[in-house]
Each structure stands twice: as structure tokens, then as C-alpha cells.
């Protein structure tokens, strides 16, 4: 269960990649991302690169949080 990661550019792509690698290393049956994933539209391209490996490792689901909804096009 990953939540409130707030990708905004304050922390580097490498930070998120290390966190994702650590989560994958736990070999879970599934991943659930429960909101507040993206906070800055300019970091949208980070999502697939940083979080895509989760879906390669196990079934992955997410829901949007209130911070995701602040983006111009949260979908």
C-alpha cells in the first residue's frame, strides 16, 4: 500500500525509483496506490517511468486523492 507520494519535483526521480524498487523487493501480491500521487503537472511524465515497474511486478490499482484533483486535468 503506497499513499501520499506527492510527486512534485521537490524529491528527485531517483528517490521515487528507490522507493518503488524497495516496494517491489517485498514481492507483494498486489500494489494499491491510494491518492495524492501527483502534485505537479510538470512531473506527469515521471509517473510511467517511476511507477510503471509496479504493474510489471504485480497487479496494481490506484485511486486519485484530493491533491491529484488540483491538477488541471486529473484524469
C-alpha positions as CSV (number, residue, x, y, z in Angstrom):
1,X,0.0,0.0,0.0
2,X,1.6,3.2,-1.2
3,X,0.0,6.5,-0.4
4,X,0.6,10.3,-0.4
5,X,3.7,10.2,-2.5
6,X,3.1,13.8,-3.7
7,X,5.3,13.8,-6.8
8,X,6.0,17.5,-7.2
9,X,9.7,17.8,-8.3
10,X,10.8,18.5,-4.7
11,X,12.2,15.0,-4.4
12,X,14.1,13.5,-7.4
13,X,13.0,10.8,-9.8
14,X,15.8,8.7,-8.3
15,X,14.2,9.0,-4.8
16,X,10.9,7.6,-6.1
17,X,12.6,4.9,-8.1
18,X,14.4,3.7,-5.0
19,X,11.1,3.7,-3.1
20,X,9.4,1.7,-5.9
21,X,12.4,-0.7,-6.1
22,X,12.1,-1.3,-2.3
23,X,8.4,-1.9,-2.6
24,X,8.9,-4.4,-5.4
25,X,11.6,-6.2,-3.4
26,X,9.0,-7.1,-0.8
27,X,7.3,-9.2,-3.5
28,X,3.7,-8.3,-2.7
29,X,0.7,-10.0,-4.3
30,X,-0.6,-6.6,-5.4
31,X,0.0,-2.8,-5.1
32,X,-2.5,-0.2,-4.1
33,X,-1.8,3.5,-4.6
34,X,-4.3,5.4,-2.6
35,X,-4.2,9.0,-3.7
36,X,-2.1,12.1,-3.7
37,X,0.3,10.6,-6.2
38,X,0.9,13.6,-8.4
39,X,1.0,17.2,-7.3
40,X,2.7,19.0,-10.2
41,X,1.6,18.6,-13.8
42,X,5.2,19.1,-14.9
43,X,6.0,15.7,-13.3
44,X,3.4,13.8,-15.2
45,X,6.0,12.1,-17.3
46,X,7.6,10.8,-14.2
47,X,4.6,8.5,-13.4
48,X,5.0,5.9,-16.1
49,X,8.8,5.8,-15.7
50,X,8.8,5.7,-11.9
51,X,5.7,3.7,-11.1
52,X,5.3,1.5,-14.3
53,X,7.6,-1.2,-12.8
54,X,4.9,-1.8,-10.1
55,X,2.5,-3.0,-12.7
56,X,5.2,-5.2,-14.2
57,X,5.8,-6.8,-10.8
58,X,2.2,-7.4,-9.5
59,X,-1.4,-6.3,-10.2
60,X,-1.6,-2.5,-9.5
61,X,-4.5,-0.3,-8.7
62,X,-4.8,3.4,-7.8
63,X,-7.3,6.0,-6.9
64,X,-7.0,9.8,-7.1
65,X,-6.7,11.8,-3.9
66,X,-7.5,15.5,-3.2
67,X,-4.1,16.7,-4.3
68,X,-4.4,14.9,-7.7
69,X,-7.7,16.7,-8.2
70,X,-5.9,20.1,-8.0
71,X,-4.3,19.4,-11.4
72,X,-5.9,21.0,-14.5
73,X,-6.8,17.5,-15.9
74,X,-6.6,14.9,-13.1
75,X,-7.9,12.1,-15.4
